[in-house]
């Protein structure tokens, strides 16, 4: 963890660390306020169906909501 002052003084060094895959936490006093992480040039490719068999939706999920449930959502 680095203070704001340490970060300003050592920014190039910290950016090299981040470029090498490390994560840098910046704190104001002892309170962490920011995190510098490596920039990913390509977002992870989505794989359709990768959760197949891992997620189960109960059939009652598709039942109409009761008036009480609708009221909880602010719908009358």
PDB file with one MODEL, atoms N, CA, C and O in Angstrom:
MODEL        1
ATOM      1  N   UNK A   1       0.847  -1.163   0.000  1.00  0.00           N
ATOM      2  CA  UNK A   1       0.000   0.000   0.000  1.00  0.00           C
ATOM      3  C   UNK A   1       0.900   1.236   0.000  1.00  0.00           C
ATOM      4  O   UNK A   1       1.897   1.296   0.719  1.00  0.00           O
ATOM      5  N   UNK A   2       0.529   2.209  -0.815  1.00  0.00           N
ATOM      6  CA  UNK A   2       1.313   3.424  -0.959  1.00  0.00           C
ATOM      7  C   UNK A   2       0.454   4.637  -0.614  1.00  0.00           C
ATOM      8  O   UNK A   2      -0.740   4.676  -0.914  1.00  0.00           O
ATOM      9  N   UNK A   3       1.081   5.627   0.021  1.00  0.00           N
ATOM     10  CA  UNK A   3       0.376   6.873   0.299  1.00  0.00           C
ATOM     11  C   UNK A   3       0.305   7.688  -0.985  1.00  0.00           C
ATOM     12  O   UNK A   3       0.986   7.375  -1.962  1.00  0.00           O
ATOM     13  N   UNK A   4      -0.502   8.713  -0.985  1.00  0.00           N
ATOM     14  CA  UNK A   4      -0.613   9.577  -2.157  1.00  0.00           C
ATOM     15  C   UNK A   4       0.751  10.193  -2.471  1.00  0.00           C
ATOM     16  O   UNK A   4       1.150  10.254  -3.634  1.00  0.00           O
ATOM     17  N   UNK A   5       1.463  10.649  -1.446  1.00  0.00           N
ATOM     18  CA  UNK A   5       2.787  11.241  -1.651  1.00  0.00           C
ATOM     19  C   UNK A   5       3.750  10.222  -2.263  1.00  0.00           C
ATOM     20  O   UNK A   5       4.464  10.543  -3.212  1.00  0.00           O
ATOM     21  N   UNK A   6       3.775   9.010  -1.734  1.00  0.00           N
ATOM     22  CA  UNK A   6       4.654   7.972  -2.282  1.00  0.00           C
ATOM     23  C   UNK A   6       4.291   7.654  -3.727  1.00  0.00           C
ATOM     24  O   UNK A   6       5.164   7.406  -4.559  1.00  0.00           O
ATOM     25  N   UNK A   7       2.993   7.665  -4.014  1.00  0.00           N
ATOM     26  CA  UNK A   7       2.537   7.380  -5.372  1.00  0.00           C
ATOM     27  C   UNK A   7       3.010   8.462  -6.337  1.00  0.00           C
ATOM     28  O   UNK A   7       3.500   8.158  -7.424  1.00  0.00           O
ATOM     29  N   UNK A   8       2.862   9.730  -5.937  1.00  0.00           N
ATOM     30  CA  UNK A   8       3.328  10.822  -6.798  1.00  0.00           C
ATOM     31  C   UNK A   8       4.825  10.712  -7.044  1.00  0.00           C
ATOM     32  O   UNK A   8       5.287  10.891  -8.170  1.00  0.00           O
ATOM     33  N   UNK A   9       5.577  10.420  -6.001  1.00  0.00           N
ATOM     34  CA  UNK A   9       7.031  10.358  -6.093  1.00  0.00           C
ATOM     35  C   UNK A   9       7.502   9.170  -6.936  1.00  0.00           C
ATOM     36  O   UNK A   9       8.509   9.268  -7.636  1.00  0.00           O
ATOM     37  N   UNK A  10       6.781   8.054  -6.871  1.00  0.00           N
ATOM     38  CA  UNK A  10       7.236   6.812  -7.509  1.00  0.00           C
ATOM     39  C   UNK A  10       6.293   6.315  -8.599  1.00  0.00           C
ATOM     40  O   UNK A  10       6.211   5.111  -8.841  1.00  0.00           O
ATOM     41  N   UNK A  11       5.589   7.213  -9.252  1.00  0.00           N
ATOM     42  CA  UNK A  11       4.581   6.795 -10.214  1.00  0.00           C
ATOM     43  C   UNK A  11       5.144   5.892 -11.308  1.00  0.00           C
ATOM     44  O   UNK A  11       4.539   4.865 -11.617  1.00  0.00           O
ATOM     45  N   UNK A  12       6.265   6.240 -11.891  1.00  0.00           N
ATOM     46  CA  UNK A  12       6.837   5.412 -12.962  1.00  0.00           C
ATOM     47  C   UNK A  12       7.147   4.010 -12.462  1.00  0.00           C
ATOM     48  O   UNK A  12       6.858   3.027 -13.145  1.00  0.00           O
ATOM     49  N   UNK A  13       7.731   3.913 -11.282  1.00  0.00           N
ATOM     50  CA  UNK A  13       8.067   2.613 -10.689  1.00  0.00           C
ATOM     51  C   UNK A  13       6.793   1.795 -10.436  1.00  0.00           C
ATOM     52  O   UNK A  13       6.757   0.594 -10.706  1.00  0.00           O
ATOM     53  N   UNK A  14       5.754   2.450  -9.920  1.00  0.00           N
ATOM     54  CA  UNK A  14       4.510   1.744  -9.631  1.00  0.00           C
ATOM     55  C   UNK A  14       3.824   1.290 -10.919  1.00  0.00           C
ATOM     56  O   UNK A  14       3.236   0.209 -10.966  1.00  0.00           O
ATOM     57  N   UNK A  15       3.900   2.123 -11.968  1.00  0.00           N
ATOM     58  CA  UNK A  15       3.317   1.723 -13.244  1.00  0.00           C
ATOM     59  C   UNK A  15       4.035   0.517 -13.841  1.00  0.00           C
ATOM     60  O   UNK A  15       3.402  -0.321 -14.484  1.00  0.00           O
ATOM     61  N   UNK A  16       5.350   0.419 -13.637  1.00  0.00           N
ATOM     62  CA  UNK A  16       6.094  -0.767 -14.084  1.00  0.00           C
ATOM     63  C   UNK A  16       5.591  -2.006 -13.346  1.00  0.00           C
ATOM     64  O   UNK A  16       5.421  -3.067 -13.947  1.00  0.00           O
ATOM     65  N   UNK A  17       5.353  -1.865 -12.033  1.00  0.00           N
ATOM     66  CA  UNK A  17       4.835  -2.991 -11.251  1.00  0.00           C
ATOM     67  C   UNK A  17       3.485  -3.442 -11.797  1.00  0.00           C
ATOM     68  O   UNK A  17       3.231  -4.635 -11.963  1.00  0.00           O
ATOM     69  N   UNK A  18       2.621  -2.460 -12.073  1.00  0.00           N
ATOM     70  CA  UNK A  18       1.299  -2.784 -12.597  1.00  0.00           C
ATOM     71  C   UNK A  18       1.422  -3.444 -13.969  1.00  0.00           C
ATOM     72  O   UNK A  18       0.709  -4.405 -14.258  1.00  0.00           O
ATOM     73  N   UNK A  19       2.308  -2.944 -14.805  1.00  0.00           N
ATOM     74  CA  UNK A  19       2.510  -3.528 -16.134  1.00  0.00           C
ATOM     75  C   UNK A  19       2.983  -4.975 -16.034  1.00  0.00           C
ATOM     76  O   UNK A  19       2.751  -5.773 -16.943  1.00  0.00           O
ATOM     77  N   UNK A  20       3.642  -5.310 -14.935  1.00  0.00           N
ATOM     78  CA  UNK A  20       4.112  -6.688 -14.717  1.00  0.00           C
ATOM     79  C   UNK A  20       3.059  -7.552 -14.020  1.00  0.00           C
ATOM     80  O   UNK A  20       3.345  -8.676 -13.607  1.00  0.00           O
ATOM     81  N   UNK A  21       1.846  -7.024 -13.891  1.00  0.00           N
ATOM     82  CA  UNK A  21       0.749  -7.816 -13.361  1.00  0.00           C
ATOM     83  C   UNK A  21       0.419  -7.590 -11.901  1.00  0.00           C
ATOM     84  O   UNK A  21      -0.511  -8.207 -11.382  1.00  0.00           O
ATOM     85  N   UNK A  22       1.155  -6.724 -11.223  1.00  0.00           N
ATOM     86  CA  UNK A  22       0.872  -6.455  -9.813  1.00  0.00           C
ATOM     87  C   UNK A  22      -0.272  -5.462  -9.672  1.00  0.00           C
ATOM     88  O   UNK A  22      -0.614  -4.741 -10.609  1.00  0.00           O
ATOM     89  N   UNK A  23      -0.848  -5.443  -8.495  1.00  0.00           N
ATOM     90  CA  UNK A  23      -1.902  -4.502  -8.163  1.00  0.00           C
ATOM     91  C   UNK A  23      -1.339  -3.530  -7.141  1.00  0.00           C
ATOM     92  O   UNK A  23      -0.661  -3.940  -6.199  1.00  0.00           O
ATOM     93  N   UNK A  24      -1.618  -2.240  -7.322  1.00  0.00           N
ATOM     94  CA  UNK A  24      -1.103  -1.214  -6.413  1.00  0.00           C
ATOM     95  C   UNK A  24      -2.288  -0.546  -5.711  1.00  0.00           C
ATOM     96  O   UNK A  24      -3.229  -0.095  -6.363  1.00  0.00           O
ATOM     97  N   UNK A  25      -2.233  -0.487  -4.387  1.00  0.00           N
ATOM     98  CA  UNK A  25      -3.264   0.165  -3.587  1.00  0.00           C
ATOM     99  C   UNK A  25      -2.732   1.519  -3.139  1.00  0.00           C
ATOM    100  O   UNK A  25      -1.601   1.624  -2.663  1.00  0.00           O
ATOM    101  N   UNK A  26      -3.553   2.554  -3.295  1.00  0.00           N
ATOM    102  CA  UNK A  26      -3.175   3.903  -2.871  1.00  0.00           C
ATOM    103  C   UNK A  26      -4.057   4.279  -1.689  1.00  0.00           C
ATOM    104  O   UNK A  26      -5.273   4.089  -1.711  1.00  0.00           O
ATOM    105  N   UNK A  27      -3.412   4.820  -0.651  1.00  0.00           N
ATOM    106  CA  UNK A  27      -4.144   5.167   0.564  1.00  0.00           C
ATOM    107  C   UNK A  27      -3.972   6.636   0.893  1.00  0.00           C
ATOM    108  O   UNK A  27      -2.938   7.244   0.618  1.00  0.00           O
ATOM    109  N   UNK A  28      -5.002   7.176   1.480  1.00  0.00           N
ATOM    110  CA  UNK A  28      -4.930   8.521   2.033  1.00  0.00           C
ATOM    111  C   UNK A  28      -4.839   8.302   3.540  1.00  0.00           C
ATOM    112  O   UNK A  28      -5.828   7.959   4.188  1.00  0.00           O
ATOM    113  N   UNK A  29      -3.642   8.502   4.092  1.00  0.00           N
ATOM    114  CA  UNK A  29      -3.398   8.116   5.477  1.00  0.00           C
ATOM    115  C   UNK A  29      -3.347   6.605   5.536  1.00  0.00           C
ATOM    116  O   UNK A  29      -2.554   5.983   4.829  1.00  0.00           O
ATOM    117  N   UNK A  30      -4.180   6.006   6.365  1.00  0.00           N
ATOM    118  CA  UNK A  30      -4.241   4.545   6.439  1.00  0.00           C
ATOM    119  C   UNK A  30      -5.459   3.979   5.726  1.00  0.00           C
ATOM    120  O   UNK A  30      -5.675   2.767   5.725  1.00  0.00           O
ATOM    121  N   UNK A  31      -6.254   4.853   5.119  1.00  0.00           N
ATOM    122  CA  UNK A  31      -7.494   4.457   4.457  1.00  0.00           C
ATOM    123  C   UNK A  31      -7.269   4.224   2.957  1.00  0.00           C
ATOM    124  O   UNK A  31      -6.977   5.177   2.234  1.00  0.00           O
ATOM    125  N   UNK A  32      -7.397   2.982   2.470  1.00  0.00           N
ATOM    126  CA  UNK A  32      -7.257   2.729   1.029  1.00  0.00           C
ATOM    127  C   UNK A  32      -8.344   3.472   0.253  1.00  0.00           C
ATOM    128  O   UNK A  32      -9.519   3.422   0.617  1.00  0.00           O
ATOM    129  N   UNK A  33      -7.946   4.157  -0.813  1.00  0.00           N
ATOM    130  CA  UNK A  33      -8.918   4.924  -1.599  1.00  0.00           C
ATOM    131  C   UNK A  33      -8.918   4.560  -3.081  1.00  0.00           C
ATOM    132  O   UNK A  33      -9.870   4.882  -3.793  1.00  0.00           O
ATOM    133  N   UNK A  34      -7.867   3.894  -3.556  1.00  0.00           N
ATOM    134  CA  UNK A  34      -7.813   3.567  -4.983  1.00  0.00           C
ATOM    135  C   UNK A  34      -6.953   2.329  -5.205  1.00  0.00           C
ATOM    136  O   UNK A  34      -6.120   1.952  -4.381  1.00  0.00           O
ATOM    137  N   UNK A  35      -7.198   1.718  -6.361  1.00  0.00           N
ATOM    138  CA  UNK A  35      -6.434   0.541  -6.739  1.00  0.00           C
ATOM    139  C   UNK A  35      -6.048   0.693  -8.211  1.00  0.00           C
ATOM    140  O   UNK A  35      -6.890   1.009  -9.052  1.00  0.00           O
ATOM    141  N   UNK A  36      -4.795   0.470  -8.506  1.00  0.00           N
ATOM    142  CA  UNK A  36      -4.337   0.492  -9.898  1.00  0.00           C
ATOM    143  C   UNK A  36      -4.124  -0.958 -10.300  1.00  0.00           C
ATOM    144  O   UNK A  36      -3.383  -1.694  -9.649  1.00  0.00           O
ATOM    145  N   UNK A  37      -4.776  -1.355 -11.369  1.00  0.00           N
ATOM    146  CA  UNK A  37      -4.674  -2.734 -11.857  1.00  0.00           C
ATOM    147  C   UNK A  37      -4.226  -2.718 -13.305  1.00  0.00           C
ATOM    148  O   UNK A  37      -4.389  -1.709 -13.992  1.00  0.00           O
ATOM    149  N   UNK A  38      -3.666  -3.820 -13.778  1.00  0.00           N
ATOM    150  CA  UNK A  38      -3.240  -3.867 -15.180  1.00  0.00           C
ATOM    151  C   UNK A  38      -4.431  -3.660 -16.114  1.00  0.00           C
ATOM    152  O   UNK A  38      -5.531  -4.151 -15.860  1.00  0.00           O
ATOM    153  N   UNK A  39      -4.191  -2.932 -17.186  1.00  0.00           N
ATOM    154  CA  UNK A  39      -5.216  -2.670 -18.189  1.00  0.00           C
ATOM    155  C   UNK A  39      -5.311  -3.871 -19.112  1.00  0.00           C
ATOM    156  O   UNK A  39      -4.310  -4.321 -19.668  1.00  0.00           O
ATOM    157  N   UNK A  40      -6.502  -4.376 -19.267  1.00  0.00           N
ATOM    158  CA  UNK A  40      -6.719  -5.501 -20.164  1.00  0.00           C
ATOM    159  C   UNK A  40      -7.129  -4.948 -21.524  1.00  0.00           C
ATOM    160  O   UNK A  40      -8.159  -4.284 -21.643  1.00  0.00           O
ATOM    161  N   UNK A  41      -6.331  -5.219 -22.537  1.00  0.00           N
ATOM    162  CA  UNK A  41      -6.616  -4.684 -23.862  1.00  0.00           C
ATOM    163  C   UNK A  41      -7.839  -5.326 -24.489  1.00  0.00           C
ATOM    164  O   UNK A  41      -8.595  -4.670 -25.204  1.00  0.00           O
ATOM    165  N   UNK A  42      -8.032  -6.602 -24.223  1.00  0.00           N
ATOM    166  CA  UNK A  42      -9.180  -7.299 -24.770  1.00  0.00           C
ATOM    167  C   UNK A  42     -10.060  -7.789 -23.630  1.00  0.00           C
ATOM    168  O   UNK A  42      -9.571  -8.416 -22.690  1.00  0.00           O
ATOM    169  N   UNK A  43     -11.344  -7.508 -23.708  1.00  0.00           N
ATOM    170  CA  UNK A  43     -12.217  -8.075 -22.675  1.00  0.00           C
ATOM    171  C   UNK A  43     -12.257  -9.596 -22.833  1.00  0.00           C
ATOM    172  O   UNK A  43     -12.055 -10.131 -23.923  1.00  0.00           O
ATOM    173  N   UNK A  44     -12.517 -10.256 -21.745  1.00  0.00           N
ATOM    174  CA  UNK A  44     -12.597 -11.713 -21.811  1.00  0.00           C
ATOM    175  C   UNK A  44     -13.737 -12.105 -22.736  1.00  0.00           C
ATOM    176  O   UNK A  44     -14.828 -11.538 -22.685  1.00  0.00           O
ATOM    177  N   UNK A  45     -13.460 -13.079 -23.572  1.00  0.00           N
ATOM    178  CA  UNK A  45     -14.458 -13.531 -24.527  1.00  0.00           C
ATOM    179  C   UNK A  45     -15.549 -14.307 -23.802  1.00  0.00           C
ATOM    180  O   UNK A  45     -15.272 -15.205 -23.006  1.00  0.00           O
ATOM    181  N   UNK A  46     -16.790 -13.945 -24.092  1.00  0.00           N
ATOM    182  CA  UNK A  46     -17.922 -14.643 -23.497  1.00  0.00           C
ATOM    183  C   UNK A  46     -18.106 -15.990 -24.163  1.00  0.00           C
ATOM    184  O   UNK A  46     -17.941 -16.129 -25.375  1.00  0.00           O
ATOM    185  N   UNK A  47     -18.445 -16.967 -23.365  1.00  0.00           N
ATOM    186  CA  UNK A  47     -18.683 -18.305 -23.887  1.00  0.00           C
ATOM    187  C   UNK A  47     -20.139 -18.666 -23.599  1.00  0.00           C
ATOM    188  O   UNK A  47     -20.484 -18.984 -22.461  1.00  0.00           O
ATOM    189  N   UNK A  48     -20.997 -18.619 -24.623  1.00  0.00           N
ATOM    190  CA  UNK A  48     -22.398 -18.954 -24.398  1.00  0.00           C
ATOM    191  C   UNK A  48     -22.542 -20.377 -23.856  1.00  0.00           C
ATOM    192  O   UNK A  48     -21.900 -21.312 -24.335  1.00  0.00           O
ATOM    193  N   UNK A  49     -23.387 -20.512 -22.862  1.00  0.00           N
ATOM    194  CA  UNK A  49     -23.644 -21.832 -22.299  1.00  0.00           C
ATOM    195  C   UNK A  49     -22.633 -22.299 -21.279  1.00  0.00           C
ATOM    196  O   UNK A  49     -22.686 -23.450 -20.845  1.00  0.00           O
ATOM    197  N   UNK A  50     -21.703 -21.427 -20.880  1.00  0.00           N
ATOM    198  CA  UNK A  50     -20.653 -21.868 -19.952  1.00  0.00           C
ATOM    199  C   UNK A  50     -21.189 -22.185 -18.559  1.00  0.00           C
ATOM    200  O   UNK A  50     -20.522 -22.863 -17.779  1.00  0.00           O
ATOM    201  N   UNK A  51     -22.389 -21.701 -18.243  1.00  0.00           N
ATOM    202  CA  UNK A  51     -22.976 -21.999 -16.930  1.00  0.00           C
ATOM    203  C   UNK A  51     -24.077 -23.059 -17.021  1.00  0.00           C
ATOM    204  O   UNK A  51     -24.804 -23.288 -16.054  1.00  0.00           O
ATOM    205  N   UNK A  52     -24.195 -23.693 -18.167  1.00  0.00           N
ATOM    206  CA  UNK A  52     -25.230 -24.705 -18.351  1.00  0.00           C
ATOM    207  C   UNK A  52     -25.051 -25.819 -17.313  1.00  0.00           C
ATOM    208  O   UNK A  52     -23.962 -26.366 -17.138  1.00  0.00           O
ATOM    209  N   UNK A  53     -26.139 -26.129 -16.644  1.00  0.00           N
ATOM    210  CA  UNK A  53     -26.097 -27.177 -15.624  1.00  0.00           C
ATOM    211  C   UNK A  53     -25.669 -26.677 -14.257  1.00  0.00           C
ATOM    212  O   UNK A  53     -25.723 -27.433 -13.287  1.00  0.00           O
ATOM    213  N   UNK A  54     -25.247 -25.424 -14.153  1.00  0.00           N
ATOM    214  CA  UNK A  54     -24.795 -24.869 -12.880  1.00  0.00           C
ATOM    215  C   UNK A  54     -25.835 -23.942 -12.252  1.00  0.00           C
ATOM    216  O   UNK A  54     -25.812 -23.696 -11.046  1.00  0.00           O
ATOM    217  N   UNK A  55     -26.737 -23.437 -13.075  1.00  0.00           N
ATOM    218  CA  UNK A  55     -27.772 -22.530 -12.595  1.00  0.00           C
ATOM    219  C   UNK A  55     -29.124 -23.189 -12.829  1.00  0.00           C
ATOM    220  O   UNK A  55     -29.422 -23.681 -13.917  1.00  0.00           O
ATOM    221  N   UNK A  56     -29.930 -23.182 -11.775  1.00  0.00           N
ATOM    222  CA  UNK A  56     -31.260 -23.769 -11.880  1.00  0.00           C
ATOM    223  C   UNK A  56     -32.285 -22.742 -11.434  1.00  0.00           C
ATOM    224  O   UNK A  56     -32.164 -22.152 -10.360  1.00  0.00           O
ATOM    225  N   UNK A  57     -33.299 -22.532 -12.269  1.00  0.00           N
ATOM    226  CA  UNK A  57     -34.360 -21.581 -11.952  1.00  0.00           C
ATOM    227  C   UNK A  57     -35.612 -22.392 -11.632  1.00  0.00           C
ATOM    228  O   UNK A  57     -36.080 -23.189 -12.446  1.00  0.00           O
ATOM    229  N   UNK A  58     -36.132 -22.178 -10.453  1.00  0.00           N
ATOM    230  CA  UNK A  58     -37.331 -22.889 -10.023  1.00  0.00           C
ATOM    231  C   UNK A  58     -38.495 -22.469 -10.915  1.00  0.00           C
ATOM    232  O   UNK A  58     -38.618 -21.291 -11.249  1.00  0.00           O
ATOM    233  N   UNK A  59     -39.350 -23.412 -11.305  1.00  0.00           N
ATOM    234  CA  UNK A  59     -40.476 -23.072 -12.191  1.00  0.00           C
ATOM    235  C   UNK A  59     -41.380 -21.969 -11.635  1.00  0.00           C
ATOM    236  O   UNK A  59     -42.004 -21.244 -12.410  1.00  0.00           O
ATOM    237  N   UNK A  60     -41.463 -21.830 -10.315  1.00  0.00           N
ATOM    238  CA  UNK A  60     -42.322 -20.790  -9.731  1.00  0.00           C
ATOM    239  C   UNK A  60     -41.785 -19.383  -9.998  1.00  0.00           C
ATOM    240  O   UNK A  60     -42.500 -18.401  -9.803  1.00  0.00           O
ATOM    241  N   UNK A  61     -40.538 -19.280 -10.441  1.00  0.00           N
ATOM    242  CA  UNK A  61     -39.959 -17.977 -10.782  1.00  0.00           C
ATOM    243  C   UNK A  61     -40.809 -17.267 -11.840  1.00  0.00           C
ATOM    244  O   UNK A  61     -40.899 -16.039 -11.845  1.00  0.00           O
ATOM    245  N   UNK A  62     -41.423 -18.032 -12.722  1.00  0.00           N
ATOM    246  CA  UNK A  62     -42.177 -17.468 -13.833  1.00  0.00           C
ATOM    247  C   UNK A  62     -43.647 -17.233 -13.499  1.00  0.00           C
ATOM    248  O   UNK A  62     -44.395 -16.733 -14.340  1.00  0.00           O
ATOM    249  N   UNK A  63     -44.074 -17.586 -12.285  1.00  0.00           N
ATOM    250  CA  UNK A  63     -45.453 -17.337 -11.869  1.00  0.00           C
ATOM    251  C   UNK A  63     -45.674 -15.831 -11.718  1.00  0.00           C
ATOM    252  O   UNK A  63     -44.752 -15.097 -11.361  1.00  0.00           O
ATOM    253  N   UNK A  64     -46.896 -15.375 -11.992  1.00  0.00           N
ATOM    254  CA  UNK A  64     -47.184 -13.944 -11.797  1.00  0.00           C
ATOM    255  C   UNK A  64     -46.977 -13.557 -10.326  1.00  0.00           C
ATOM    256  O   UNK A  64     -47.206 -14.367  -9.427  1.00  0.00           O
ATOM    257  N   UNK A  65     -46.546 -12.324 -10.093  1.00  0.00           N
ATOM    258  CA  UNK A  65     -46.322 -11.849  -8.730  1.00  0.00           C
ATOM    259  C   UNK A  65     -47.658 -11.553  -8.061  1.00  0.00           C
ATOM    260  O   UNK A  65     -48.622 -11.154  -8.714  1.00  0.00           O
ATOM    261  N   UNK A  66     -47.698 -11.756  -6.750  1.00  0.00           N
ATOM    262  CA  UNK A  66     -48.899 -11.428  -5.988  1.00  0.00           C
ATOM    263  C   UNK A  66     -48.969  -9.916  -5.817  1.00  0.00           C
ATOM    264  O   UNK A  66     -47.999  -9.204  -6.074  1.00  0.00           O
ATOM    265  N   UNK A  67     -50.130  -9.435  -5.379  1.00  0.00           N
ATOM    266  CA  UNK A  67     -50.275  -7.994  -5.147  1.00  0.00           C
ATOM    267  C   UNK A  67     -49.298  -7.511  -4.080  1.00  0.00           C
ATOM    268  O   UNK A  67     -48.774  -6.401  -4.170  1.00  0.00           O
ATOM    269  N   UNK A  68     -49.055  -8.345  -3.069  1.00  0.00           N
ATOM    270  CA  UNK A  68     -48.112  -7.975  -2.007  1.00  0.00           C
ATOM    271  C   UNK A  68     -46.686  -7.854  -2.558  1.00  0.00           C
ATOM    272  O   UNK A  68     -45.954  -6.929  -2.206  1.00  0.00           O
ATOM    273  N   UNK A  69     -46.304  -8.791  -3.419  1.00  0.00           N
ATOM    274  CA  UNK A  69     -44.966  -8.737  -4.012  1.00  0.00           C
ATOM    275  C   UNK A  69     -44.808  -7.520  -4.918  1.00  0.00           C
ATOM    276  O   UNK A  69     -43.768  -6.860  -4.912  1.00  0.00           O
ATOM    277  N   UNK A  70     -45.850  -7.230  -5.696  1.00  0.00           N
ATOM    278  CA  UNK A  70     -45.813  -6.048  -6.555  1.00  0.00           C
ATOM    279  C   UNK A  70     -45.687  -4.780  -5.733  1.00  0.00           C
ATOM    280  O   UNK A  70     -44.976  -3.853  -6.120  1.00  0.00           O
ATOM    281  N   UNK A  71     -46.376  -4.734  -4.597  1.00  0.00           N
ATOM    282  CA  UNK A  71     -46.305  -3.548  -3.724  1.00  0.00           C
ATOM    283  C   UNK A  71     -44.892  -3.363  -3.191  1.00  0.00           C
ATOM    284  O   UNK A  71     -44.431  -2.230  -3.049  1.00  0.00           O
ATOM    285  N   UNK A  72     -44.194  -4.460  -2.893  1.00  0.00           N
ATOM    286  CA  UNK A  72     -42.810  -4.357  -2.417  1.00  0.00           C
ATOM    287  C   UNK A  72     -41.902  -3.725  -3.476  1.00  0.00           C
ATOM    288  O   UNK A  72     -40.913  -3.075  -3.137  1.00  0.00           O
ATOM    289  N   UNK A  73     -42.234  -3.912  -4.743  1.00  0.00           N
ATOM    290  CA  UNK A  73     -41.464  -3.326  -5.844  1.00  0.00           C
ATOM    291  C   UNK A  73     -41.980  -1.941  -6.210  1.00  0.00           C
ATOM    292  O   UNK A  73     -41.458  -1.303  -7.125  1.00  0.00           O
ATOM    293  N   UNK A  74     -42.994  -1.479  -5.506  1.00  0.00           N
ATOM    294  CA  UNK A  74     -43.543  -0.149  -5.788  1.00  0.00           C
ATOM    295  C   UNK A  74     -44.489  -0.127  -6.964  1.00  0.00           C
ATOM    296  O   UNK A  74     -44.758   0.929  -7.537  1.00  0.00           O
ATOM    297  N   UNK A  75     -45.004  -1.314  -7.332  1.00  0.00           N
ATOM    298  CA  UNK A  75     -45.932  -1.415  -8.458  1.00  0.00           C
ATOM    299  C   UNK A  75     -47.307  -1.757  -7.888  1.00  0.00           C
ATOM    300  O   UNK A  75     -47.462  -2.699  -7.110  1.00  0.00           O
ATOM    301  N   UNK A  76     -48.272  -0.988  -8.285  1.00  0.00           N
ATOM    302  CA  UNK A  76     -49.630  -1.248  -7.749  1.00  0.00           C
ATOM    303  C   UNK A  76     -50.593  -1.565  -8.854  1.00  0.00           C
ATOM    304  O   UNK A  76     -51.772  -1.809  -8.595  1.00  0.00           O
TER     305      UNK A  76
ENDMDL
END
